Amino acid sequence: MLSLIRKLRAEHYDLAIDMLPSDSVTAALTTAISGAAMKIGFEDSASAFYNAVVARPAELEHHVPRL
């Protein structure tokens, strides 16, 4: 885990966006530890990890099922 944190922070990202349609605390934590100044994600139980939240769409468009 520490290795991942070091790698993410070494990139000095300006922006991190969590676009997962599910309520994923793991994705939110990864976004949070990225070190990015601006962190954006969907409004859900992990919203506290983001600087800005966007409303989750009622229905996902362009959804492609996994094979």
C-alpha positions as CSV (number, residue, x, y, z in Angstrom):
1,M,0.0,0.0,0.0
2,L,2.8,2.4,0.8
3,S,4.4,1.7,-2.5
4,L,1.1,2.7,-4.3
5,I,0.9,5.9,-2.3
6,R,4.5,6.8,-3.2
7,K,4.0,6.1,-6.9
8,L,0.8,8.1,-7.0
9,R,2.2,11.1,-5.2
10,A,5.4,11.0,-7.2
11,E,3.4,11.9,-10.3
12,H,2.2,15.2,-8.8
13,Y,-1.3,15.0,-10.3
14,D,-3.3,18.2,-10.5
15,L,-6.7,16.4,-10.9
16,A,-8.0,13.0,-9.9
17,I,-11.5,11.9,-11.0
18,D,-13.3,8.8,-9.6
19,M,-15.8,7.9,-12.3
20,L,-16.8,4.5,-11.0
21,P,-20.6,4.2,-11.2
22,S,-20.6,2.0,-8.0
23,D,-20.2,3.3,-4.5
24,S,-16.5,2.2,-4.1
25,V,-14.7,3.2,-1.0
26,T,-11.5,1.7,-2.5
27,A,-11.7,4.0,-5.5
28,A,-12.4,7.0,-3.3
29,L,-9.4,6.2,-1.1
30,T,-7.2,5.8,-4.2
31,T,-8.4,9.2,-5.4
32,A,-7.8,10.7,-2.0
33,I,-4.3,9.4,-1.6
34,S,-3.3,10.5,-5.1
35,G,-2.1,13.8,-3.7
36,A,-4.0,15.7,-6.4
37,A,-5.1,19.2,-5.5
38,M,-8.6,18.7,-7.0
39,K,-10.4,15.4,-6.4
40,I,-13.8,14.9,-8.1
41,G,-16.3,12.0,-7.7
42,F,-19.9,11.0,-7.6
43,E,-22.1,12.0,-4.7
44,D,-22.2,8.9,-2.4
45,S,-21.1,7.6,0.9
46,A,-17.4,8.4,0.0
47,S,-18.1,12.0,-0.9
48,A,-16.0,13.2,2.0
49,F,-12.8,12.2,0.1
50,Y,-13.5,14.7,-2.8
51,N,-13.2,18.4,-3.2
52,A,-16.1,18.5,-5.6
53,V,-19.0,16.0,-6.0
54,V,-21.3,15.6,-8.9
55,A,-24.8,14.0,-8.8
56,R,-24.9,10.4,-9.9
57,P,-26.9,10.1,-13.2
58,A,-30.3,8.4,-12.8
59,E,-29.4,6.0,-15.6
60,L,-25.9,5.3,-17.0
61,E,-25.5,6.0,-20.7
62,H,-23.1,4.2,-23.0
63,H,-22.8,1.4,-20.6
64,V,-21.0,-1.6,-22.1
65,P,-21.4,-4.9,-20.4
66,R,-18.1,-6.7,-19.5
67,L,-17.4,-9.8,-21.3
